[in-house]
Amino acid sequence: MQWGIFTVGDVTRDPTTGRTPSEAERIQDTVTIAKKVEEVGLDVFATGEHHNPPFVPSSPTTLLGHIAALTERIILSTSTTLITTNDPVKIAEDFSVLQHLSAGRTDVMLGRGNTGPVYPWFGQDIRQALPLSVEHYGLLRRLWREEVVDWEGKLRSPLQGFTLAPRPLDGVPPFVWHASIRTPEVAELAAYYGDGFFANHIFWPSSHTQKMVELYRRRFAHYGHGTPTEAIVGLGGQVFMRRNSQDAVDEFRPYFDSAPVYGHGPSLEEFTSLTPLTVGSPAQVIDKTLGFRDYVGDYQRQLFLIDHAGLPLKTVLEQLDLLGEEVVPVLRKEFAIGRPAEVPAAPTHQSLLRARAANEAATPDATPTEGLTKQ
């Protein structure tokens, strides 16, 4: 199972000091956080994509390419790549380059985003959000898997004789996660192609996440990719820790109360009781995270949000120390207990290479493209 963090890249005033970091400072701090993710032994760093203030990650692959040069082991992912407003040709190119720069330590998480105005900014109609997701992704898959692409759709100009450059590293496209908070059609899209499904999970009660993951697992099996247990699931989560739980609550409360995402709404206590947000001791984070398996089954990736709402860099790095030293080692052991043998590990570039080799050995006449149809 993979453990890591994701960032939304917000530039937010620290309510305890009144200080707001500059955009340059926030970007550099994000790089420092990613390096710390590797240092403390986590597996994944993921960044969102936003095109409006107060967020700075408008070019995720640029940021991840820089981080790739400064790290050696961690998987570099997006926590949202906008499949609706980004052109699929550009997505294919950018992530192929990132694959080569990172030696394959790359995957991609596709989503529709949560900012309505972004659609006209990029020449799209928000009323076409779901059709754009389906059509753009269908083209993206072909661009990564076919040497020459002739394509025609309804929402984009056609392609004739197009060849992607560079091609995916080793001929293996990045693994794709489809991310959603509330949209069952996204779970259906992930299931149809046999891709991963990432339930954002941070704003909704467990019953909603359970329904979304169950839908994805059921439809994954329906489309012939394996049993529901073999489906690839990821979850988001939010934590804030101190060794003493009351210290954590007291320190985090002003950040929660003024956060642009959920401030001025339910109380901290209400939110932690209704959602995966955990504010307390490392032991409390361990207990609550272990409970996720009770309603989604065994899954492959857990990402935590820890650097938002104006929290200073020093505090974020302290959170990473606690995750790496006290929380994740316990969670790795506990999640391994009783994990059925048929539950697959989270895909990596190397595991996808091995799967292709196995497919080609089983069907010697298959072309590389045919061997990747269900990857």
N, C-alpha and C positions, 0 to 999 in steps of 0.2 A: 504493500500500500504506500502511496506517495503522500507526503506531508509538505505543506508550504504555506505561503501567504500570497494574498493578492492586494493590490492597491488601486484606489480610484483616483489618486493623484490630486486631491483637492488642496487648494491654497486657502486655508481657513485661519482666522484670527484665534490666537490662544486666549480663551476667556479668563484665564488666571493671571496673565501678564499684560494683555492688551496688544501683544506683538503679532504682526502678520508677516510671515516670511515672504521674500520676493519669489517670483517665478523661477529665477535662476537657482535660488537656494533650495526650493522644493525639488527641482529636478536633480540637483546634485545630492540632496538627501536621499532621494529614491535610489540612486546608484549605490550610495553607502548602505542602505537597507538591503539591497539585493546581494551585495558582497557579504553582508552579515548573515544572510540566509544560508549561504554556502558554508561560512565559517562555523556556524552552530550545528551543522549536520542535517539541515532540512533538504528537501528534494526539488522543490519547485518555487520559482518566483514568477508571478503573473501581474501584468499591468492592464488597466482598462484603456479604453479609447474615448476621449471626449473632445469636443470642438468648441467649447464655450467656457467662459470664466464661471466658477473659480477653479477650473481644472487645467492641468498642464499636459497630460499625455495625449497630445493630438497626433503624434507620430510614433506609435508603439514599436514598430520594427527598428526605427532609428535608435530609440532608447535601448531596446533589447540587443541590438548589434553592438552597441558600446559596452553593455554589461557582459556580453559574450567574450569580449576581449579581456575582461578583468576577472573572469571566473573559469573554472575548469570542469565542474561536475554537474551543477544544477540544471534542471530543465527550465528553459525560458519560454514562457507562454504569454498569450494575452488572456485577460479575464473578460474582455469583450473586443471582438473585431466586428465592425458594423458591416454585416453582409448585405444590408439594405442599401446603404448610401455609398459604400465603396464599390468601385468597379472590380468585378471578379478578375479581370486580367491583371490589374495592379496588385490585388491581394496575392495572386499566384506568383507574380514576379517577386514581390517583397519577401514573401516567406520562403521562396526558393533560395534567395540570396542569404537570408538569415540562417537557413539550414546549413549552407556551405560555411558561413562564418563561424557557426557554433559547433561544427562537426556533428550535426544531427541533433543537438540538444534543443529541439524546437518542436512545439506543437501550437495549435491555434484553437481558440474558443470563439465561436461565432455567435452573434446575437443581434437583436434589433435595436438595442440601446433604449434609453428612457428619456430622451430629449427631443420633443416634437419638432422644434424649429430646425434641427439638423437636416431634415429631409429637403426643404426648399433650398437650404444653403448649398446642397450638393445636387440640385436639379431633380429631386425626386418628390413623389407624392406620398404623404404618410398614409393615405387611404389604401395604398398598394403595398403596405409593409409586408404582409405575409406572402403575396405573390412575388414580390421582389426577393424575399428570402429563398423561396423555392427555386425560382428561375436562376438567380445568381449562383446559388450553390450547385445546381446541376451543371452549370457551365464551369465553375471552379473545379469540380471533380474531373471533368474531361480535360481541362487545361493541364492538370497535373499528371494525367494518366495516358494521354494520347499525344503522339509525336506531331501530328498535323490535325488541326481542329477546323472543321466546317460546322458552323452553328447558326441557328436562327431562332430567336425568341420573340416575345411580345413587348418587352420592356427595355430592350437594349438593341443597338444596331447590330446587324449580323457580323459574323467573322467568316473569312474565307482564307483557307490555307494558312492559318496562324500556327506558329510554333513558339512555345514558351522558351525564353532564355533568361537565366539558366534553367536547365531541367532540374527537377528535384534531386537532391543528393542521393546517389546510388540508385536512382530511379524509384525511390520510395517517397511518396508525399508525406508531409507532416500529418500526424494523427489529429483528427478533428473532433472537438467537443462542441455540442450545440447547447448554448446556455439560455435559461429562461427563469423568470420568477413566477409567471402565472399563465403562460400560454401553452395549452396542450398540443397545438399544432407543431410547436418546436420539438416537443418530445416525439411526436409522430415522425417528423422529418429525420431526427436522429435514428429512430428505430428502423425506418425504411432503408437507410443506407448502411445500417450496422455500425454507426459511429457512436461516440460517447455522448452521454447526456449529463450536463452539469446543472443541478438545481441550485440556484443562487442562495435560497434558504435563509437569508438573513433578516427578512422582514415579515415572514409569514409563519403561522403556527405549524407544528409538526404534521398535523392532519392534512394540510394542503400539500406539503412536500411529499408525504407518503402517497397521496393520490397521483401526483405527477410521475413519481418514480415507478409506481406500479403500472401506470399506463405505458410508460416507456418499456419496461421489462416485458410486459405482455405483448406489445406490438413488435418488439425486437424478435421474440420467438415466432410470432405470426409470419414475419417476413423471412424466416428460415435461417437466421444468423446463429442460432443456438438456443439453449434453454434460457428462461428468464434469469436464472442464476448467473449465466455467462455474460449478461449485458454489462456494459462499462459505465459506471455511475460515479459522479463526483458531487461533492457538497461544499457550499460555502459556510462560513461561520464567523462569529465575532467574539473576541475575548479581550479582557483587560484584567491583569493579574498583579497582585502583590502577595507576599507570603502570608500576610494577615488579611483576611477577607474584608473586614470593615475598612481597613486602610485603602483597599482597592475601590470600594464603593465611594468613600469620601473623596478620593482623588479623581475618580472618573466622572462623578456626578456633574460638575460644571461643564465638562466637555459634552456629555450626553445632552444636557439641558439646552445647550446653544448650538448643537450640531445642525448644519443646514439640511441634513437628510431626514432626521427624525426628532430634532429638538422641538420644543413647544407643543408636544403631543402627549402621548402616554408617559407616565412617570417611569423612571429607571426600573423600579421594582415591577411595574406592570409589564414593561417591555421584556425584561429578563424572564418573566414567568410565561410569556406567550410565544417567545421566539428563541432561536438558538443563542442569542447574546448571553455570554457568561461573564460576570464581573465578580471576582472573588479570588480565592487561593488557587494555586496549581492543582490541588486535589479536587476542587470543585470543577475546574475546567476538564480534568480527566473524567470525572464522573458524568458530567453532562455530555461530553463528546462520545463517550462509550454508549450512551443512550441513543445516539443517532441510529446505530445499527438495529435497534429494536423496531424501528418503523421503516427503514429503507433496505434492510438486509446487509450482507457484506458488500462493501463497495471499494473503489480503487483510489480515490483521490480526495483529500480533505485540505481545503485552503482556508486560512483565517485572515480576516481583515483586522489590522492592528494599528494602522498609521493615519487615521483620519481625524476629523473634527478639531484640528489644531493641536493635536498632541505633539510635543517637541521631540526632536530626533533622539535626544538622550533617553527619553521615556520609551520610545519605540524600540531602541536597541536593547533596553532592559527587558522588554517583553520578549524579544527574540532569545535573549539568554535564558529566560525561564522556560520558553518553549523547547529550546534545544537541550537544556540540561535536565529539566524536571518533568516536562509534560510529554513530549513526543516519544522519548525512549519507553516510557510506561505504556503509552498508547500503542506503539508498535508491537510490544509483547502481548498486550491484552487483545488487540484485534486479530492477532495470529492464532489465538486459542479458539479452537472449534471452527476455524475457517474451512469450509468444505474444499476438497481438493479440486473440484471442478470450477471454482471461482478463479477467473484469470487475474493475473497481475495487470497493473496499469500499463498500457502500451508505451514502448519507447522506440527510438529509431532502430536499435539493435534487435529488439523483439520482432519488429515488423520485417526486418531483413531476414530473420530466421523463419518467419511465417511464409515469406515469399519463397525461400529456398525449399521449404517443406512442400509447398503447393506445387512447385515446379518438379520436384522429385516424384510427387504422386501422379502428376499429369505431365509427362515429359514433352508433349506436343504443345502445351500451353505457351502462349507468348507472355512476356513479363506483364503486359497490361492485363491479360486474362487472369494471371495469378494474383492480381491485386484487386480484383473486383469487389472483394468483401473486406478489404483492409480499411 
